[in-house]
């Protein structure tokens, strides 16, 4: 199987270029299954772990996952605390990173309770509160 780990994955410049002893991935704690399963604050399963382990195996090094609040993803990447992060879109965080092509599509969905009015376009949300992930940006909503 050809590994195209472009799953919305940003690889930071840094230790990986020198032949790392391991590859370190950030695991944003805002995800739930099937994306990520956390036990005692550590990534224990899910697509992010499977993907990171597959990338590490392909590179011939072990994977290490650093759990961080979503608000710290960009800061941790800039500080060199990790080599990459998956399931994050370029517009969501600040910074200059090498982004791969996505293999997991982002559905861009607005979800509401059953009694809420139907949203036909983003303009229907103008002036209303919209819940998002803390620390991420949403350029399409901001427009």
N, CA, C and O atoms as CSV, one atom per row, in Angstrom:
chain,resi,resn,atom,element,x,y,z
A,1,UNK,N,N,0.847,-1.185,0.000
A,1,UNK,CA,C,0.000,0.000,0.000
A,1,UNK,C,C,0.884,1.236,0.000
A,1,UNK,O,O,1.815,1.351,0.796
A,2,UNK,N,N,0.592,2.114,-0.861
A,2,UNK,CA,C,1.345,3.353,-0.970
A,2,UNK,C,C,0.897,4.314,0.111
A,2,UNK,O,O,-0.287,4.637,0.207
A,3,UNK,N,N,1.843,4.778,0.931
A,3,UNK,CA,C,1.476,5.653,2.051
A,3,UNK,C,C,1.463,7.093,1.593
A,3,UNK,O,O,2.507,7.678,1.303
A,4,UNK,N,N,0.284,7.652,1.531
A,4,UNK,CA,C,0.133,9.075,1.226
A,4,UNK,C,C,-0.477,9.680,2.457
A,4,UNK,O,O,-1.698,9.808,2.554
A,5,UNK,N,N,0.358,10.054,3.398
A,5,UNK,CA,C,-0.109,10.480,4.699
A,5,UNK,C,C,-0.546,11.928,4.717
A,5,UNK,O,O,-0.415,12.616,5.729
A,6,UNK,N,N,-1.053,12.374,3.619
A,6,UNK,CA,C,-1.400,13.764,3.490
A,6,UNK,C,C,-2.617,14.167,4.293
A,6,UNK,O,O,-3.193,15.225,4.041
A,7,UNK,N,N,-3.018,13.373,5.231
A,7,UNK,CA,C,-4.253,13.565,6.005
A,7,UNK,C,C,-4.308,14.914,6.695
A,7,UNK,O,O,-4.475,14.968,7.913
A,8,UNK,N,N,-4.177,15.957,5.987
A,8,UNK,CA,C,-4.187,17.259,6.636
A,8,UNK,C,C,-3.041,17.302,7.636
A,8,UNK,O,O,-3.228,17.655,8.800
A,9,UNK,N,N,-1.877,16.944,7.176
A,9,UNK,CA,C,-0.726,16.766,8.044
A,9,UNK,C,C,0.306,17.845,7.743
A,9,UNK,O,O,0.697,18.029,6.591
A,10,UNK,N,N,0.740,18.544,8.755
A,10,UNK,CA,C,1.795,19.547,8.610
A,10,UNK,C,C,3.055,18.994,9.214
A,10,UNK,O,O,3.061,18.583,10.374
A,11,UNK,N,N,4.121,18.976,8.448
A,11,UNK,CA,C,5.400,18.536,8.983
A,11,UNK,C,C,6.275,19.752,9.166
A,11,UNK,O,O,6.542,20.490,8.218
A,12,UNK,N,N,6.711,19.952,10.368
A,12,UNK,CA,C,7.545,21.099,10.700
A,12,UNK,C,C,8.978,20.821,10.291
A,12,UNK,O,O,9.415,19.670,10.285
A,13,UNK,N,N,9.706,21.865,9.951
A,13,UNK,CA,C,11.123,21.723,9.675
A,13,UNK,C,C,11.804,21.456,11.009
A,13,UNK,O,O,11.364,21.960,12.042
A,14,UNK,N,N,12.851,20.685,10.997
A,14,UNK,CA,C,13.545,20.487,12.257
A,14,UNK,C,C,14.307,19.197,12.304
A,14,UNK,O,O,14.891,18.783,11.303
A,15,UNK,N,N,14.316,18.540,13.463
A,15,UNK,CA,C,15.150,17.378,13.686
A,15,UNK,C,C,14.945,16.268,12.677
A,15,UNK,O,O,15.872,15.497,12.429
A,16,UNK,N,N,13.769,16.158,12.087
A,16,UNK,CA,C,13.502,15.074,11.152
A,16,UNK,C,C,14.466,15.080,9.980
A,16,UNK,O,O,14.793,14.015,9.456
A,17,UNK,N,N,14.928,16.241,9.555
A,17,UNK,CA,C,15.810,16.338,8.405
A,17,UNK,C,C,17.173,15.717,8.680
A,17,UNK,O,O,17.856,15.316,7.737
A,18,UNK,N,N,17.593,15.624,9.938
A,18,UNK,CA,C,18.911,15.121,10.283
A,18,UNK,C,C,18.902,13.628,10.562
A,18,UNK,O,O,19.916,13.096,11.015
A,19,UNK,N,N,17.807,12.932,10.314
A,19,UNK,CA,C,17.744,11.512,10.589
A,19,UNK,C,C,17.365,11.273,12.040
A,19,UNK,O,O,18.225,10.952,12.860
A,20,UNK,N,N,16.106,11.423,12.362
A,20,UNK,CA,C,15.669,11.366,13.751
A,20,UNK,C,C,15.720,9.960,14.338
A,20,UNK,O,O,15.652,8.969,13.611
A,21,UNK,N,N,15.840,9.886,15.656
A,21,UNK,CA,C,15.747,8.630,16.362
A,21,UNK,C,C,14.280,8.264,16.553
A,21,UNK,O,O,13.948,7.112,16.833
A,22,UNK,N,N,13.407,9.255,16.399
A,22,UNK,CA,C,11.964,9.068,16.502
A,22,UNK,C,C,11.291,10.205,15.748
A,22,UNK,O,O,11.920,11.215,15.432
A,23,UNK,N,N,10.008,10.027,15.466
A,23,UNK,CA,C,9.227,11.120,14.901
A,23,UNK,C,C,8.156,11.468,15.929
A,23,UNK,O,O,7.488,10.588,16.472
A,24,UNK,N,N,8.004,12.758,16.187
A,24,UNK,CA,C,7.104,13.227,17.228
A,24,UNK,C,C,5.910,13.929,16.581
A,24,UNK,O,O,6.069,14.838,15.766
A,25,UNK,N,N,4.715,13.487,16.963
A,25,UNK,CA,C,3.479,14.072,16.466
A,25,UNK,C,C,2.730,14.735,17.613
A,25,UNK,O,O,2.718,14.235,18.738
A,26,UNK,N,N,2.109,15.863,17.312
A,26,UNK,CA,C,1.191,16.466,18.267
A,26,UNK,C,C,-0.142,15.738,18.167
A,26,UNK,O,O,-0.566,15.343,17.081
A,27,UNK,N,N,-0.792,15.565,19.301
A,27,UNK,CA,C,-2.115,14.950,19.349
A,27,UNK,C,C,-3.058,15.955,19.999
A,27,UNK,O,O,-3.181,15.986,21.223
A,28,UNK,N,N,-3.732,16.788,19.182
A,28,UNK,CA,C,-4.660,17.774,19.750
A,28,UNK,C,C,-5.762,17.088,20.554
A,28,UNK,O,O,-6.416,16.170,20.060
A,29,UNK,N,N,-5.962,17.528,21.768
A,29,UNK,CA,C,-6.893,16.872,22.685
A,29,UNK,C,C,-8.361,17.169,22.413
A,29,UNK,O,O,-9.227,16.678,23.137
A,30,UNK,N,N,-8.664,17.961,21.384
A,30,UNK,CA,C,-10.061,18.265,21.072
A,30,UNK,C,C,-10.720,17.179,20.237
A,30,UNK,O,O,-11.916,17.267,19.961
A,31,UNK,N,N,-9.982,16.169,19.831
A,31,UNK,CA,C,-10.536,15.110,18.981
A,31,UNK,C,C,-11.114,13.974,19.823
A,31,UNK,O,O,-10.696,13.743,20.957
A,32,UNK,N,N,-12.086,13.274,19.240
A,32,UNK,CA,C,-12.694,12.099,19.854
A,32,UNK,C,C,-12.675,10.977,18.816
A,32,UNK,O,O,-12.278,11.197,17.672
A,33,UNK,N,N,-13.096,9.803,19.202
A,33,UNK,CA,C,-13.129,8.671,18.282
A,33,UNK,C,C,-14.090,8.960,17.130
A,33,UNK,O,O,-15.138,9.567,17.351
A,34,UNK,N,N,-13.770,8.553,15.940
A,34,UNK,CA,C,-12.685,7.647,15.588
A,34,UNK,C,C,-11.342,8.341,15.340
A,34,UNK,O,O,-10.351,7.670,15.051
A,35,UNK,N,N,-11.294,9.661,15.447
A,35,UNK,CA,C,-10.050,10.394,15.180
A,35,UNK,C,C,-9.004,10.104,16.249
A,35,UNK,O,O,-7.859,9.789,15.924
A,36,UNK,N,N,-9.381,10.205,17.514
A,36,UNK,CA,C,-8.414,9.993,18.591
A,36,UNK,C,C,-9.101,9.475,19.843
A,36,UNK,O,O,-10.224,9.861,20.166
A,37,UNK,N,N,-8.388,8.582,20.547
A,37,UNK,CA,C,-8.841,8.097,21.849
A,37,UNK,C,C,-7.736,8.394,22.850
A,37,UNK,O,O,-6.590,7.979,22.674
A,38,UNK,N,N,-8.094,9.113,23.894
A,38,UNK,CA,C,-7.132,9.480,24.925
A,38,UNK,C,C,-7.411,8.697,26.198
A,38,UNK,O,O,-8.563,8.525,26.597
A,39,UNK,N,N,-6.343,8.227,26.828
A,39,UNK,CA,C,-6.423,7.564,28.125
A,39,UNK,C,C,-5.421,8.240,29.039
A,39,UNK,O,O,-4.232,8.303,28.727
A,40,UNK,N,N,-5.891,8.739,30.155
A,40,UNK,CA,C,-5.022,9.420,31.123
A,40,UNK,C,C,-4.217,10.540,30.462
A,40,UNK,O,O,-3.046,10.751,30.778
A,41,UNK,N,N,-4.866,11.254,29.540
A,41,UNK,CA,C,-4.229,12.392,28.890
A,41,UNK,C,C,-3.279,12.047,27.760
A,41,UNK,O,O,-2.656,12.947,27.195
A,42,UNK,N,N,-3.147,10.790,27.414
A,42,UNK,CA,C,-2.224,10.363,26.348
A,42,UNK,C,C,-2.998,9.735,25.193
A,42,UNK,O,O,-4.015,9.076,25.406
A,43,UNK,N,N,-2.511,9.944,23.969
A,43,UNK,CA,C,-3.145,9.342,22.800
A,43,UNK,C,C,-2.967,7.827,22.880
A,43,UNK,O,O,-1.843,7.333,22.959
A,44,UNK,N,N,-4.084,7.092,22.858
A,44,UNK,CA,C,-4.031,5.643,23.009
A,44,UNK,C,C,-4.596,4.895,21.805
A,44,UNK,O,O,-4.431,3.679,21.700
A,45,UNK,N,N,-5.261,5.607,20.895
A,45,UNK,CA,C,-5.841,4.934,19.743
A,45,UNK,C,C,-6.497,5.919,18.809
A,45,UNK,O,O,-6.475,7.129,19.036
A,46,UNK,N,N,-7.086,5.381,17.748
A,46,UNK,CA,C,-7.778,6.206,16.775
A,46,UNK,C,C,-6.962,6.413,15.507
A,46,UNK,O,O,-5.827,5.952,15.388
A,47,UNK,N,N,-7.578,7.121,14.566
A,47,UNK,CA,C,-6.965,7.346,13.257
A,47,UNK,C,C,-5.644,8.113,13.385
A,47,UNK,O,O,-4.684,7.786,12.686
A,48,UNK,N,N,-5.571,9.119,14.255
A,48,UNK,CA,C,-4.319,9.880,14.404
A,48,UNK,C,C,-3.169,8.984,14.831
A,48,UNK,O,O,-2.060,9.104,14.312
A,49,UNK,N,N,-3.426,8.089,15.769
A,49,UNK,CA,C,-2.371,7.184,16.228
A,49,UNK,C,C,-2.003,6.197,15.134
A,49,UNK,O,O,-0.822,5.963,14.878
A,50,UNK,N,N,-3.012,5.613,14.484
A,50,UNK,CA,C,-2.745,4.664,13.397
A,50,UNK,C,C,-1.922,5.319,12.293
A,50,UNK,O,O,-0.963,4.732,11.793
A,51,UNK,N,N,-2.297,6.524,11.920
A,51,UNK,CA,C,-1.590,7.237,10.859
A,51,UNK,C,C,-0.153,7.563,11.271
A,51,UNK,O,O,0.781,7.325,10.506
A,52,UNK,N,N,0.024,8.104,12.471
A,52,UNK,CA,C,1.364,8.417,12.957
A,52,UNK,C,C,2.246,7.185,13.033
A,52,UNK,O,O,3.416,7.229,12.652
A,53,UNK,N,N,1.686,6.078,13.527
A,53,UNK,CA,C,2.450,4.827,13.595
A,53,UNK,C,C,2.841,4.337,12.202
A,53,UNK,O,O,3.943,3.824,12.012
A,54,UNK,N,N,1.937,4.494,11.220
A,54,UNK,CA,C,2.230,4.067,9.850
A,54,UNK,C,C,3.328,4.929,9.230
A,54,UNK,O,O,4.209,4.413,8.542
A,55,UNK,N,N,3.277,6.232,9.469
A,55,UNK,CA,C,4.317,7.128,8.949
A,55,UNK,C,C,5.659,6.762,9.571
A,55,UNK,O,O,6.665,6.668,8.867
A,56,UNK,N,N,5.679,6.556,10.881
A,56,UNK,CA,C,6.918,6.197,11.577
A,56,UNK,C,C,7.477,4.872,11.061
A,56,UNK,O,O,8.683,4.748,10.849
A,57,UNK,N,N,6.606,3.883,10.859
A,57,UNK,CA,C,7.054,2.588,10.340
A,57,UNK,C,C,7.670,2.751,8.958
A,57,UNK,O,O,8.691,2.140,8.640
A,58,UNK,N,N,7.035,3.581,8.146
A,58,UNK,CA,C,7.554,3.829,6.787
A,58,UNK,C,C,8.931,4.480,6.833
A,58,UNK,O,O,9.777,4.222,5.977
A,59,UNK,N,N,9.153,5.340,7.857
A,59,UNK,CA,C,10.442,6.013,8.021
A,59,UNK,C,C,11.448,5.153,8.781
A,59,UNK,O,O,12.634,5.481,8.818
A,60,UNK,N,N,10.991,4.060,9.386
A,60,UNK,CA,C,11.878,3.173,10.130
A,60,UNK,C,C,12.269,3.703,11.502
A,60,UNK,O,O,13.338,3.376,12.019
A,61,UNK,N,N,11.399,4.524,12.091
A,61,UNK,CA,C,11.665,5.079,13.420
A,61,UNK,C,C,10.406,4.920,14.271
A,61,UNK,O,O,9.312,4.779,13.726
A,62,UNK,N,N,10.543,4.939,15.593
A,62,UNK,CA,C,9.337,4.885,16.432
A,62,UNK,C,C,8.606,6.223,16.431
A,62,UNK,O,O,9.210,7.276,16.226
A,63,UNK,N,N,7.294,6.163,16.664
A,63,UNK,CA,C,6.477,7.370,16.780
A,63,UNK,C,C,6.292,7.688,18.258
A,63,UNK,O,O,6.143,6.797,19.095
A,64,UNK,N,N,6.307,8.981,18.551
A,64,UNK,CA,C,5.961,9.457,19.892
A,64,UNK,C,C,4.888,10.516,19.713
A,64,UNK,O,O,4.979,11.346,18.808
A,65,UNK,N,N,3.870,10.496,20.568
A,65,UNK,CA,C,2.751,11.419,20.471
A,65,UNK,C,C,2.727,12.310,21.702
A,65,UNK,O,O,2.786,11.828,22.833
A,66,UNK,N,N,2.638,13.616,21.472
A,66,UNK,CA,C,2.574,14.594,22.551
A,66,UNK,C,C,1.175,15.187,22.554
A,66,UNK,O,O,0.784,15.875,21.611
A,67,UNK,N,N,0.422,14.922,23.612
A,67,UNK,CA,C,-0.938,15.452,23.726
A,67,UNK,C,C,-0.886,16.915,24.127
A,67,UNK,O,O,-0.204,17.288,25.081
A,68,UNK,N,N,-1.621,17.746,23.379
A,68,UNK,CA,C,-1.674,19.182,23.673
A,68,UNK,C,C,-3.102,19.683,23.500
A,68,UNK,O,O,-3.849,19.148,22.680
A,69,UNK,N,N,-3.492,20.706,24.264
A,69,UNK,CA,C,-4.782,21.348,24.003
A,69,UNK,C,C,-4.757,21.950,22.599
A,69,UNK,O,O,-3.699,22.362,22.125
A,70,UNK,N,N,-5.897,22.005,21.938
A,70,UNK,CA,C,-5.943,22.527,20.567
A,70,UNK,C,C,-5.356,23.933,20.474
A,70,UNK,O,O,-4.767,24.299,19.457
A,71,UNK,N,N,-5.517,24.706,21.521
A,71,UNK,CA,C,-5.027,26.086,21.523
A,71,UNK,C,C,-3.498,26.159,21.460
A,71,UNK,O,O,-2.951,27.201,21.100
A,72,UNK,N,N,-2.802,25.073,21.805
A,72,UNK,CA,C,-1.337,25.063,21.826
A,72,UNK,C,C,-0.698,24.430,20.587
A,72,UNK,O,O,0.528,24.349,20.513
A,73,UNK,N,N,-1.487,23.984,19.622
A,73,UNK,CA,C,-0.933,23.288,18.455
A,73,UNK,C,C,0.085,24.151,17.718
A,73,UNK,O,O,1.222,23.722,17.524
A,74,UNK,N,N,-0.294,25.345,17.308
A,74,UNK,CA,C,0.629,26.207,16.553
A,74,UNK,C,C,1.852,26.572,17.393
A,74,UNK,O,O,2.977,26.552,16.893
A,75,UNK,N,N,1.639,26.901,18.653
A,75,UNK,CA,C,2.747,27.263,19.538
A,75,UNK,C,C,3.728,26.101,19.689
A,75,UNK,O,O,4.940,26.308,19.642
A,76,UNK,N,N,3.217,24.885,19.870
A,76,UNK,CA,C,4.077,23.716,20.023
A,76,UNK,C,C,4.865,23.438,18.749
A,76,UNK,O,O,6.040,23.077,18.818
A,77,UNK,N,N,4.236,23.599,17.585
A,77,UNK,CA,C,4.955,23.401,16.320
A,77,UNK,C,C,6.059,24.439,16.153
A,77,UNK,O,O,7.189,24.108,15.793
A,78,UNK,N,N,5.717,25.705,16.422
A,78,UNK,CA,C,6.725,26.773,16.298
A,78,UNK,C,C,7.885,26.574,17.260
A,78,UNK,O,O,9.022,26.924,16.941
A,79,UNK,N,N,7.613,26.018,18.430
A,79,UNK,CA,C,8.647,25.806,19.441
A,79,UNK,C,C,9.482,24.557,19.158
A,79,UNK,O,O,10.428,24.266,19.889
A,80,UNK,N,N,9.140,23.828,18.115
A,80,UNK,CA,C,9.904,22.634,17.771
A,80,UNK,C,C,9.626,21.444,18.672
A,80,UNK,O,O,10.449,20.535,18.776
A,81,UNK,N,N,8.464,21.445,19.329
A,81,UNK,CA,C,8.114,20.356,20.236
A,81,UNK,C,C,7.672,19.092,19.496
A,81,UNK,O,O,7.522,18.033,20.106
A,82,UNK,N,N,7.465,19.204,18.190
A,82,UNK,CA,C,7.021,18.050,17.407
A,82,UNK,C,C,7.456,18.221,15.961
A,82,UNK,O,O,7.781,19.319,15.508
A,83,UNK,N,N,7.451,17.102,15.254
A,83,UNK,CA,C,7.787,17.107,13.833
A,83,UNK,C,C,6.557,17.312,12.966
A,83,UNK,O,O,6.675,17.743,11.819
A,84,UNK,N,N,5.369,17.010,13.500
A,84,UNK,CA,C,4.177,17.147,12.683
A,84,UNK,C,C,2.906,17.016,13.483
A,84,UNK,O,O,2.917,16.694,14.671
A,85,UNK,N,N,1.811,17.274,12.798
A,85,UNK,CA,C,0.472,17.147,13.375
A,85,UNK,C,C,-0.460,16.771,12.233
A,85,UNK,O,O,-0.309,17.260,11.113
A,86,UNK,N,N,-1.424,15.900,12.520
A,86,UNK,CA,C,-2.374,15.481,11.489
A,86,UNK,C,C,-3.777,15.936,11.841
A,86,UNK,O,O,-4.100,16.206,12.998
A,87,UNK,N,N,-4.585,16.012,10.823
A,87,UNK,CA,C,-5.987,16.401,10.911
A,87,UNK,C,C,-6.133,17.855,11.356
A,87,UNK,O,O,-6.946,18.192,12.217
A,88,UNK,N,N,-5.319,18.689,10.740
A,88,UNK,CA,C,-5.362,20.139,10.952
A,88,UNK,C,C,-5.265,20.782,9.572
A,88,UNK,O,O,-4.439,20.371,8.757
A,89,UNK,N,N,-6.087,21.770,9.305
A,89,UNK,CA,C,-6.049,22.468,8.024
A,89,UNK,C,C,-5.181,23.719,8.121
A,89,UNK,O,O,-5.087,24.316,9.194
A,90,UNK,N,N,-4.541,24.132,7.019
A,90,UNK,CA,C,-3.683,25.320,7.044
A,90,UNK,C,C,-4.369,26.577,7.568
A,90,UNK,O,O,-3.724,27.384,8.238
A,91,UNK,N,N,-5.629,26.763,7.290
A,91,UNK,CA,C,-6.320,27.964,7.744
A,91,UNK,C,C,-6.648,27.967,9.227
A,91,UNK,O,O,-7.023,29.003,9.775
A,92,UNK,N,N,-6.512,26.817,9.887
A,92,UNK,CA,C,-6.898,26.708,11.287
A,92,UNK,C,C,-5.856,27.243,12.255
A,92,UNK,O,O,-6.203,27.699,13.345
A,93,UNK,N,N,-4.565,27.195,11.869
A,93,UNK,CA,C,-3.511,27.628,12.783
A,93,UNK,C,C,-2.568,28.590,12.080
A,93,UNK,O,O,-2.448,28.575,10.855
A,94,UNK,N,N,-1.902,29.425,12.865
A,94,UNK,CA,C,-0.920,30.357,12.330
A,94,UNK,C,C,0.429,29.661,12.192
A,94,UNK,O,O,0.763,28.772,12.975
A,95,UNK,N,N,1.187,30.070,11.203
A,95,UNK,CA,C,2.543,29.555,11.041
A,95,UNK,C,C,2.834,29.158,9.610
A,95,UNK,O,O,1.926,28.959,8.803
A,96,UNK,N,N,4.109,29.049,9.315
A,96,UNK,CA,C,4.576,28.682,7.983
A,96,UNK,C,C,5.082,27.244,8.036
A,96,UNK,O,O,6.186,26.988,8.517
A,97,UNK,N,N,4.277,26.309,7.545
A,97,UNK,CA,C,4.597,24.890,7.608
A,97,UNK,C,C,4.544,24.279,6.220
A,97,UNK,O,O,3.976,24.867,5.300
A,98,UNK,N,N,5.132,23.104,6.065
A,98,UNK,CA,C,5.030,22.351,4.825
A,98,UNK,C,C,3.802,21.459,4.936
A,98,UNK,O,O,3.810,20.481,5.684
A,99,UNK,N,N,2.750,21.788,4.199
A,99,UNK,CA,C,1.490,21.053,4.262
A,99,UNK,C,C,1.438,20.004,3.163
A,99,UNK,O,O,1.855,20.258,2.034
A,100,UNK,N,N,0.930,18.839,3.494
A,100,UNK,CA,C,0.726,17.798,2.497
A,100,UNK,C,C,-0.703,17.914,1.960
A,100,UNK,O,O,-1.517,18.676,2.482
A,101,UNK,N,N,-0.986,17.151,0.919
A,101,UNK,CA,C,-2.339,17.109,0.380
A,101,UNK,C,C,-3.198,16.235,1.286
A,101,UNK,O,O,-2.716,15.219,1.787
A,102,UNK,N,N,-4.451,16.600,1.508
A,102,UNK,CA,C,-5.311,15.799,2.386
A,102,UNK,C,C,-5.749,14.484,1.755
A,102,UNK,O,O,-6.009,14.408,0.555
A,103,UNK,N,N,-5.825,13.446,2.594
A,103,UNK,CA,C,-6.428,12.189,2.142
A,103,UNK,C,C,-7.753,11.965,2.850
A,103,UNK,O,O,-8.567,11.154,2.408
A,104,UNK,N,N,-7.975,12.687,3.955
A,104,UNK,CA,C,-9.256,12.630,4.655
A,104,UNK,C,C,-9.957,13.943,4.369
A,104,UNK,O,O,-9.488,14.999,4.793
A,105,UNK,N,N,-11.078,13.894,3.653
A,105,UNK,CA,C,-11.752,15.153,3.315
A,105,UNK,C,C,-12.356,15.816,4.547
A,105,UNK,O,O,-12.783,15.147,5.489
A,106,UNK,N,N,-12.380,17.119,4.518
A,106,UNK,CA,C,-13.019,17.883,5.579
A,106,UNK,C,C,-14.416,18.213,5.087
A,106,UNK,O,O,-14.581,18.949,4.115
A,107,UNK,N,N,-15.409,17.674,5.751
A,107,UNK,CA,C,-16.784,17.825,5.299
A,107,UNK,C,C,-17.359,19.214,5.458
A,107,UNK,O,O,-18.386,19.516,4.851
A,108,UNK,N,N,-16.735,20.073,6.252
A,108,UNK,CA,C,-17.216,21.416,6.518
A,108,UNK,C,C,-18.730,21.377,6.772
A,108,UNK,O,O,-19.523,21.800,5.931
A,109,UNK,N,N,-19.103,20.876,7.919
A,109,UNK,CA,C,-20.512,20.735,8.257
A,109,UNK,C,C,-20.886,21.660,9.403
A,109,UNK,O,O,-20.085,21.910,10.304
A,110,UNK,N,N,-22.105,22.160,9.359
A,110,UNK,CA,C,-22.681,22.903,10.466
A,110,UNK,C,C,-23.724,21.977,11.070
A,110,UNK,O,O,-24.638,21.522,10.382
A,111,UNK,N,N,-23.583,21.705,12.353
A,111,UNK,CA,C,-24.470,20.770,13.033
A,111,UNK,C,C,-25.274,21.530,14.087
A,111,UNK,O,O,-24.729,22.370,14.803
A,112,UNK,N,N,-26.555,21.234,14.178
A,112,UNK,CA,C,-27.419,21.904,15.157
A,112,UNK,C,C,-28.442,20.900,15.690
A,112,UNK,O,O,-28.619,19.823,15.121
A,113,UNK,N,N,-29.102,21.255,16.766
A,113,UNK,CA,C,-30.143,20.379,17.310
A,113,UNK,C,C,-31.342,20.362,16.361
A,113,UNK,O,O,-31.503,21.253,15.526
A,114,UNK,N,N,-32.166,19.349,16.503
A,114,UNK,CA,C,-33.292,19.136,15.591
A,114,UNK,C,C,-34.271,20.276,15.477
A,114,UNK,O,O,-34.900,20.439,14.432
A,115,UNK,N,N,-34.424,21.085,16.536
A,115,UNK,CA,C,-35.390,22.175,16.501
A,115,UNK,C,C,-34.844,23.471,15.928
A,115,UNK,O,O,-35.580,24.449,15.803
A,116,UNK,N,N,-33.572,23.492,15.581
A,116,UNK,CA,C,-32.956,24.719,15.053
A,116,UNK,C,C,-33.399,24.965,13.621
A,116,UNK,O,O,-33.689,24.018,12.890
A,117,UNK,N,N,-33.453,26.235,13.211
A,117,UNK,CA,C,-33.805,26.530,11.815
A,117,UNK,C,C,-32.766,25.940,10.854
A,117,UNK,O,O,-31.585,25.854,11.191
A,118,UNK,N,N,-33.198,25.546,9.689
A,118,UNK,CA,C,-32.306,24.992,8.679
A,118,UNK,C,C,-31.367,26.086,8.172
A,118,UNK,O,O,-31.797,27.206,7.896
A,119,UNK,N,N,-30.080,25.751,8.054
A,119,UNK,CA,C,-29.085,26.689,7.537
A,119,UNK,C,C,-28.870,26.362,6.065
A,119,UNK,O,O,-28.409,25.273,5.723
A,120,UNK,N,N,-29.208,27.314,5.196
A,120,UNK,CA,C,-29.060,27.108,3.758
A,120,UNK,C,C,-27.730,27.638,3.246
A,120,UNK,O,O,-27.210,27.151,2.242
A,121,UNK,N,N,-27.178,28.630,3.930
A,121,UNK,CA,C,-25.871,29.175,3.554
A,121,UNK,C,C,-25.233,29.760,4.808
A,121,UNK,O,O,-25.908,29.977,5.814
A,122,UNK,N,N,-23.941,30.012,4.741
A,122,UNK,CA,C,-23.240,30.578,5.893
A,122,UNK,C,C,-23.795,31.938,6.289
A,122,UNK,O,O,-23.721,32.315,7.458
A,123,UNK,N,N,-24.349,32.676,5.341
A,123,UNK,CA,C,-24.908,33.991,5.670
A,123,UNK,C,C,-26.097,33.863,6.638
A,123,UNK,O,O,-26.421,34.817,7.346
A,124,UNK,N,N,-26.743,32.694,6.670
A,124,UNK,CA,C,-27.830,32.461,7.628
A,124,UNK,C,C,-27.327,32.484,9.072
A,124,UNK,O,O,-28.115,32.651,10.003
A,125,UNK,N,N,-26.031,32.318,9.257
A,125,UNK,CA,C,-25.450,32.286,10.602
A,125,UNK,C,C,-25.007,33.659,11.094
A,125,UNK,O,O,-24.627,33.808,12.256
A,126,UNK,N,N,-25.052,34.658,10.225
A,126,UNK,CA,C,-24.609,36.011,10.608
A,126,UNK,C,C,-25.367,36.475,11.842
A,126,UNK,O,O,-26.595,36.408,11.899
A,127,UNK,N,N,-24.605,36.952,12.837
A,127,UNK,CA,C,-25.198,37.458,14.063
A,127,UNK,C,C,-25.549,36.386,15.084
A,127,UNK,O,O,-26.026,36.706,16.172
A,128,UNK,N,N,-25.321,35.120,14.752
A,128,UNK,CA,C,-25.619,34.016,15.673
A,128,UNK,C,C,-24.321,33.447,16.241
A,128,UNK,O,O,-23.269,33.538,15.609
A,129,UNK,N,N,-24.399,32.864,17.427
A,129,UNK,CA,C,-23.246,32.202,18.020
A,129,UNK,C,C,-23.004,30.881,17.304
A,129,UNK,O,O,-23.937,30.136,17.008
A,130,UNK,N,N,-21.726,30.606,17.031
A,130,UNK,CA,C,-21.338,29.363,16.384
A,130,UNK,C,C,-20.200,28.769,17.209
A,130,UNK,O,O,-19.212,29.451,17.484
A,131,UNK,N,N,-20.328,27.523,17.598
A,131,UNK,CA,C,-19.277,26.852,18.362
A,131,UNK,C,C,-18.185,26.336,17.442
A,131,UNK,O,O,-18.472,25.741,16.403
A,132,UNK,N,N,-16.944,26.561,17.817
A,132,UNK,CA,C,-15.799,26.090,17.050
A,132,UNK,C,C,-14.769,25.513,18.015
A,132,UNK,O,O,-15.011,25.473,19.222
A,133,UNK,N,N,-13.637,25.073,17.508
A,133,UNK,CA,C,-12.568,24.540,18.345
A,133,UNK,C,C,-11.708,25.696,18.829
A,133,UNK,O,O,-11.221,26.495,18.029
A,134,UNK,N,N,-11.523,25.780,20.136
A,134,UNK,CA,C,-10.732,26.833,20.747
A,134,UNK,C,C,-9.303,26.829,20.194
A,134,UNK,O,O,-8.647,25.788,20.156
A,135,UNK,N,N,-8.840,27.986,19.775
A,135,UNK,CA,C,-7.471,28.118,19.281
A,135,UNK,C,C,-7.323,27.948,17.782
A,135,UNK,O,O,-6.251,28.222,17.244
A,136,UNK,N,N,-8.363,27.504,17.089
A,136,UNK,CA,C,-8.295,27.348,15.636
A,136,UNK,C,C,-9.033,28.521,14.998
A,136,UNK,O,O,-9.903,29.135,15.615
A,137,UNK,N,N,-8.667,28.822,13.739
A,137,UNK,CA,C,-9.338,29.858,12.977
A,137,UNK,C,C,-10.203,29.200,11.899
A,137,UNK,O,O,-9.939,28.071,11.485
A,138,UNK,N,N,-11.213,29.901,11.459
A,138,UNK,CA,C,-12.103,29.405,10.429
A,138,UNK,C,C,-12.318,30.498,9.396
A,138,UNK,O,O,-13.311,31.223,9.458
A,139,UNK,N,N,-11.389,30.627,8.437
A,139,UNK,CA,C,-11.444,31.731,7.465
A,139,UNK,C,C,-12.773,31.824,6.726
A,139,UNK,O,O,-13.258,32.929,6.485
A,140,UNK,N,N,-13.370,30.707,6.365
A,140,UNK,CA,C,-14.637,30.739,5.629
A,140,UNK,C,C,-15.743,31.338,6.495
A,140,UNK,O,O,-16.545,32.131,6.002
A,141,UNK,N,N,-15.798,30.976,7.766
A,141,UNK,CA,C,-16.794,31.554,8.666
A,141,UNK,C,C,-16.493,33.017,8.929
A,141,UNK,O,O,-17.411,33.832,9.026
A,142,UNK,N,N,-15.218,33.358,9.044
A,142,UNK,CA,C,-14.843,34.751,9.335
A,142,UNK,C,C,-15.228,35.684,8.204
A,142,UNK,O,O,-15.532,36.853,8.440
A,143,UNK,N,N,-15.219,35.175,6.966
A,143,UNK,CA,C,-15.609,36.003,5.819
A,143,UNK,C,C,-17.073,36.358,5.929
A,143,UNK,O,O,-17.606,37.052,5.063
